[in-house]
Amino acid sequence: FGTPQCHYCTMAKQFLEQRNIHYIDRDITDDEARAEMDKFVPDAKYVPQIVIGDKAIGGYRELIELQHQGKLSKMMNGKA
């Protein structure tokens, strides 16, 4: 979940695209997308808010940290 003008959102999308990881980009300026994000992260103060499966992992920095820890691919495969 993010916004078009968010630099970290753009970086997260580029990171995922470079690794051929499929994602769905939801623009929270749309009320429906915002309501959906609120279900995962009710008190979100920033974007992006990245959700893998049914787990909110945080933003761009948390995404990169999962990659560095070797946990991202496991989460993407439903093994974490």
mmCIF file of the C-alpha atoms, coordinates in Angstrom:
data_MODEL
# 
_entry.id   MODEL 
# 
loop_
_atom_site.group_PDB 
_atom_site.id 
_atom_site.type_symbol 
_atom_site.label_atom_id 
_atom_site.label_alt_id 
_atom_site.label_comp_id 
_atom_site.label_asym_id 
_atom_site.label_entity_id 
_atom_site.label_seq_id 
_atom_site.pdbx_PDB_ins_code 
_atom_site.Cartn_x 
_atom_site.Cartn_y 
_atom_site.Cartn_z 
_atom_site.occupancy 
_atom_site.B_iso_or_equiv 
_atom_site.pdbx_formal_charge 
_atom_site.auth_seq_id 
_atom_site.auth_comp_id 
_atom_site.auth_asym_id 
_atom_site.auth_atom_id 
_atom_site.pdbx_PDB_model_num 
ATOM 1  C CA . PHE A 1 1  ? 0.000   0.000   0.000   1.00 0.00 ? 1  PHE A CA 1 
ATOM 2  C CA . GLY A 1 2  ? 1.373   3.407   -0.877  1.00 0.00 ? 2  GLY A CA 1 
ATOM 3  C CA . THR A 1 3  ? 0.982   6.647   -2.774  1.00 0.00 ? 3  THR A CA 1 
ATOM 4  C CA . PRO A 1 4  ? 2.283   7.714   -6.184  1.00 0.00 ? 4  PRO A CA 1 
ATOM 5  C CA . GLN A 1 5  ? 4.481   10.490  -4.767  1.00 0.00 ? 5  GLN A CA 1 
ATOM 6  C CA . CYS A 1 6  ? 6.127   8.314   -2.084  1.00 0.00 ? 6  CYS A CA 1 
ATOM 7  C CA . HIS A 1 7  ? 9.856   7.820   -2.745  1.00 0.00 ? 7  HIS A CA 1 
ATOM 8  C CA . TYR A 1 8  ? 10.100  4.756   -0.474  1.00 0.00 ? 8  TYR A CA 1 
ATOM 9  C CA . CYS A 1 9  ? 7.097   3.226   -2.269  1.00 0.00 ? 9  CYS A CA 1 
ATOM 10 C CA . THR A 1 10 ? 8.899   3.627   -5.589  1.00 0.00 ? 10 THR A CA 1 
ATOM 11 C CA . MET A 1 11 ? 12.069  2.092   -4.168  1.00 0.00 ? 11 MET A CA 1 
ATOM 12 C CA . ALA A 1 12 ? 10.118  -0.884  -2.764  1.00 0.00 ? 12 ALA A CA 1 
ATOM 13 C CA . LYS A 1 13 ? 8.471   -1.507  -6.146  1.00 0.00 ? 13 LYS A CA 1 
ATOM 14 C CA . GLN A 1 14 ? 11.831  -1.299  -7.928  1.00 0.00 ? 14 GLN A CA 1 
ATOM 15 C CA . PHE A 1 15 ? 13.354  -3.716  -5.412  1.00 0.00 ? 15 PHE A CA 1 
ATOM 16 C CA . LEU A 1 16 ? 10.569  -6.235  -6.018  1.00 0.00 ? 16 LEU A CA 1 
ATOM 17 C CA . GLU A 1 17 ? 10.643  -5.797  -9.808  1.00 0.00 ? 17 GLU A CA 1 
ATOM 18 C CA . GLN A 1 18 ? 14.417  -6.340  -9.929  1.00 0.00 ? 18 GLN A CA 1 
ATOM 19 C CA . ARG A 1 19 ? 13.865  -9.694  -8.225  1.00 0.00 ? 19 ARG A CA 1 
ATOM 20 C CA . ASN A 1 20 ? 10.857  -10.629 -10.388 1.00 0.00 ? 20 ASN A CA 1 
ATOM 21 C CA . ILE A 1 21 ? 8.630   -10.691 -7.304  1.00 0.00 ? 21 ILE A CA 1 
ATOM 22 C CA . HIS A 1 22 ? 4.963   -10.208 -8.143  1.00 0.00 ? 22 HIS A CA 1 
ATOM 23 C CA . TYR A 1 23 ? 3.172   -7.564  -6.109  1.00 0.00 ? 23 TYR A CA 1 
ATOM 24 C CA . ILE A 1 24 ? -0.084  -5.660  -6.091  1.00 0.00 ? 24 ILE A CA 1 
ATOM 25 C CA . ASP A 1 25 ? 0.289   -1.902  -5.761  1.00 0.00 ? 25 ASP A CA 1 
ATOM 26 C CA . ARG A 1 26 ? -2.629  -0.331  -3.889  1.00 0.00 ? 26 ARG A CA 1 
ATOM 27 C CA . ASP A 1 27 ? -2.837  3.479   -3.944  1.00 0.00 ? 27 ASP A CA 1 
ATOM 28 C CA . ILE A 1 28 ? -4.239  4.565   -0.587  1.00 0.00 ? 28 ILE A CA 1 
ATOM 29 C CA . THR A 1 29 ? -5.503  7.848   -1.996  1.00 0.00 ? 29 THR A CA 1 
ATOM 30 C CA . ASP A 1 30 ? -8.394  5.577   -3.018  1.00 0.00 ? 30 ASP A CA 1 
ATOM 31 C CA . ASP A 1 31 ? -10.746 5.165   -0.052  1.00 0.00 ? 31 ASP A CA 1 
ATOM 32 C CA . GLU A 1 32 ? -11.268 1.444   -0.698  1.00 0.00 ? 32 GLU A CA 1 
ATOM 33 C CA . ALA A 1 33 ? -7.514  0.756   -0.715  1.00 0.00 ? 33 ALA A CA 1 
ATOM 34 C CA . ARG A 1 34 ? -7.063  2.865   2.427   1.00 0.00 ? 34 ARG A CA 1 
ATOM 35 C CA . ALA A 1 35 ? -9.774  0.870   4.208   1.00 0.00 ? 35 ALA A CA 1 
ATOM 36 C CA . GLU A 1 36 ? -8.081  -2.376  3.146   1.00 0.00 ? 36 GLU A CA 1 
ATOM 37 C CA . MET A 1 37 ? -4.710  -1.157  4.450   1.00 0.00 ? 37 MET A CA 1 
ATOM 38 C CA . ASP A 1 38 ? -6.350  -0.169  7.743   1.00 0.00 ? 38 ASP A CA 1 
ATOM 39 C CA . LYS A 1 39 ? -7.375  -3.808  8.230   1.00 0.00 ? 39 LYS A CA 1 
ATOM 40 C CA . PHE A 1 40 ? -3.705  -4.847  8.174   1.00 0.00 ? 40 PHE A CA 1 
ATOM 41 C CA . VAL A 1 41 ? -2.169  -1.796  9.839   1.00 0.00 ? 41 VAL A CA 1 
ATOM 42 C CA . PRO A 1 42 ? -4.887  0.178   11.636  1.00 0.00 ? 42 PRO A CA 1 
ATOM 43 C CA . ASP A 1 43 ? -2.625  2.977   12.899  1.00 0.00 ? 43 ASP A CA 1 
ATOM 44 C CA . ALA A 1 44 ? -0.278  3.281   9.914   1.00 0.00 ? 44 ALA A CA 1 
ATOM 45 C CA . LYS A 1 45 ? 1.616   6.550   10.019  1.00 0.00 ? 45 LYS A CA 1 
ATOM 46 C CA . TYR A 1 46 ? 3.631   6.092   6.818   1.00 0.00 ? 46 TYR A CA 1 
ATOM 47 C CA . VAL A 1 47 ? 3.751   4.322   3.474   1.00 0.00 ? 47 VAL A CA 1 
ATOM 48 C CA . PRO A 1 48 ? 4.609   1.975   2.033   1.00 0.00 ? 48 PRO A CA 1 
ATOM 49 C CA . GLN A 1 49 ? 2.917   -0.611  4.145   1.00 0.00 ? 49 GLN A CA 1 
ATOM 50 C CA . ILE A 1 50 ? 3.989   -3.967  2.738   1.00 0.00 ? 50 ILE A CA 1 
ATOM 51 C CA . VAL A 1 51 ? 1.912   -7.065  3.316   1.00 0.00 ? 51 VAL A CA 1 
ATOM 52 C CA . ILE A 1 52 ? 3.113   -10.572 2.484   1.00 0.00 ? 52 ILE A CA 1 
ATOM 53 C CA . GLY A 1 53 ? 0.309   -13.097 2.599   1.00 0.00 ? 53 GLY A CA 1 
ATOM 54 C CA . ASP A 1 54 ? -1.712  -11.887 5.539   1.00 0.00 ? 54 ASP A CA 1 
ATOM 55 C CA . LYS A 1 55 ? 1.223   -10.416 7.484   1.00 0.00 ? 55 LYS A CA 1 
ATOM 56 C CA . ALA A 1 56 ? 2.121   -6.729  7.497   1.00 0.00 ? 56 ALA A CA 1 
ATOM 57 C CA . ILE A 1 57 ? 5.910   -6.476  7.534   1.00 0.00 ? 57 ILE A CA 1 
ATOM 58 C CA . GLY A 1 58 ? 6.309   -2.697  7.653   1.00 0.00 ? 58 GLY A CA 1 
ATOM 59 C CA . GLY A 1 59 ? 7.852   -0.499  5.001   1.00 0.00 ? 59 GLY A CA 1 
ATOM 60 C CA . TYR A 1 60 ? 10.774  -0.380  2.600   1.00 0.00 ? 60 TYR A CA 1 
ATOM 61 C CA . ARG A 1 61 ? 13.446  -0.641  5.278   1.00 0.00 ? 61 ARG A CA 1 
ATOM 62 C CA . GLU A 1 62 ? 11.820  -3.712  6.801   1.00 0.00 ? 62 GLU A CA 1 
ATOM 63 C CA . LEU A 1 63 ? 11.583  -5.271  3.334   1.00 0.00 ? 63 LEU A CA 1 
ATOM 64 C CA . ILE A 1 64 ? 15.310  -4.756  2.794   1.00 0.00 ? 64 ILE A CA 1 
ATOM 65 C CA . GLU A 1 65 ? 16.101  -6.102  6.268   1.00 0.00 ? 65 GLU A CA 1 
ATOM 66 C CA . LEU A 1 66 ? 14.141  -9.287  5.540   1.00 0.00 ? 66 LEU A CA 1 
ATOM 67 C CA . GLN A 1 67 ? 16.193  -9.702  2.347   1.00 0.00 ? 67 GLN A CA 1 
ATOM 68 C CA . HIS A 1 68 ? 19.473  -9.217  4.220   1.00 0.00 ? 68 HIS A CA 1 
ATOM 69 C CA . GLN A 1 69 ? 18.413  -11.748 6.851   1.00 0.00 ? 69 GLN A CA 1 
ATOM 70 C CA . GLY A 1 70 ? 17.519  -14.300 4.161   1.00 0.00 ? 70 GLY A CA 1 
ATOM 71 C CA . LYS A 1 71 ? 13.902  -14.381 5.313   1.00 0.00 ? 71 LYS A CA 1 
ATOM 72 C CA . LEU A 1 72 ? 12.152  -12.692 2.392   1.00 0.00 ? 72 LEU A CA 1 
ATOM 73 C CA . SER A 1 73 ? 12.153  -15.659 0.012   1.00 0.00 ? 73 SER A CA 1 
ATOM 74 C CA . LYS A 1 74 ? 10.876  -17.930 2.788   1.00 0.00 ? 74 LYS A CA 1 
ATOM 75 C CA . MET A 1 75 ? 8.019   -15.533 3.506   1.00 0.00 ? 75 MET A CA 1 
ATOM 76 C CA . MET A 1 76 ? 7.227   -15.260 -0.204  1.00 0.00 ? 76 MET A CA 1 
ATOM 77 C CA . ASN A 1 77 ? 7.007   -19.044 -0.382  1.00 0.00 ? 77 ASN A CA 1 
ATOM 78 C CA . GLY A 1 78 ? 4.788   -19.240 2.702   1.00 0.00 ? 78 GLY A CA 1 
ATOM 79 C CA . LYS A 1 79 ? 7.463   -20.971 4.789   1.00 0.00 ? 79 LYS A CA 1 
ATOM 80 C CA . ALA A 1 80 ? 7.911   -18.292 7.438   1.00 0.00 ? 80 ALA A CA 1 
# 
